[in-house]
Amino acid sequence: MDTVYSKNFFKIYLWQGLSFILTFLSLFIVVPIISTDKPIYGIYTVCMSLSIFLSYADLGFLGAGQKFAAEYFAKKDIQNEIRVTGFTAFILLICLLLFSGVFLVLSYHPQWIIKNLTDFSEFEIAKYLLLILALSTPITLLQRVVQTIYIVRLEDYVYQRINIIGNLLKISAVFYFFRDTSYDIVGYFLFIQLINLCATVINIGLARRRYGYNIYALFRAIRFDREIFDYTKSLAYSLFFSMFSWVLYYELDTIAIGSFWGVEKVAIYSIGLTLLTFIRNIFGILFSPFSARFNHLEGLRDETNLRTLLDKILILYAPITMFSLLSVALLAKPLVFSWVDVSYRSSVPIVQFLVLCNFFAFISYPLGMLLVAKQRIREMFFINWLIPLIFWIGILVSKNYFEERSFAIFKLISFFIMAVVYYRFLLRFLNISLVNSLKRYIFATFPSVLFLISFYFISKDWFVFEKSIKNLIIVTFIMGGVFSFSLLIHYFTSSNFRVVVKSIIAILFKKNKF
């Protein structure tokens, strides 16, 4: 790891790790409570899926802006950093207003996106959830601006501290909104939005005090800037196409399933999708700090340290990614039964397929960030039209046979193809042969993978639990235990992994180095 920034990496991991634990608790506390009513849970899931579209509302300019803002920060040009951030905020604002209008229209006609919405109470719930979503979209603008300020400085952990407090309040609130005599999912959703607003305002104040960040200059910079538009547009359009592709590939599942088969199938699929989103958030925590550092090194034209950093990321995260996901996939049955109930038996294969989608995340995440840092527009376009094309052709061909499972099956196939494409670029960038790269990053994991598969076949009939917090905790500890043991095996069988781990420990405990 880069010595200068290693301390910040681990601060980010510490605080985002705490945030992850709270998200974990939320997942296993909130979901079992609100999933007791399948139709309403299905409605809530569809509305939450729509809210995810707000993450893509910047037309790619926010991602491009973060890249160039990070480069300006590395060069200590704060004035241009603020100009870039303000311009990207302007683009985001325009798009959010359009999304808000669409959600507002849907709040009066929720039956347009939710099939079989005939019950009046369910209609009203869908209406008010969509209305709250429409009115709360400006919060997203503030959140993304705050994230940009902290991310380009590799100090994401600062705003995470406030978000952790907010998440604690959200988890606690579920016991108020969902009691024996109350199932107030609308009130709970409104409460979440208010907490998000308060946390964001506090983080803006912290940025002003911590960095002397000129918030007033930033707000004045929220306008169209032709110069910034001209040098960000190529990357922005490519990132926008990436986001459009990702929406087609990732965010339409529940909407399409709801349209094809109704909200009960959405509820069955949503168990796997919830875990996939959860895993995606984990890997976002693990890999997100490297995006800003890639941009720093690219801005300084430091190719040697860029290659070294990428190599160490692959060595370190290959076993973490592969072993953790195998542990979850192999114990999916007891996990689902103890988490939501045996009535979600059909969710088990969906969970397994969707969890394994990220099996090669240690390749796809850093290589995707590297393509952005190096502005490899052609490669980005190729990946982003190929993956959704394969995904939707597969679904259209197989949906009559596999129903909602077709979405999980072809999501896995598409992810695997994407990893292969990224791997080709990896070989060229690191100037390493296929055989040597496989030995260095993949084959070294085989002893631990063999242990995990052996454990599954030996113990697959041992762990079949009924729904309860106690059983869920037991299954979670079993997964954590087999993951930890497989990682320990890898530590003793992979010399490259030992070298990276020891270098990280040495950096962390080295005095006066940061």
Beta strands, then each sheet from edge to edge (+ up, - down):
strand 1: 178-179
strand 2: 182-183
sheet 1: 1+ 2-
end
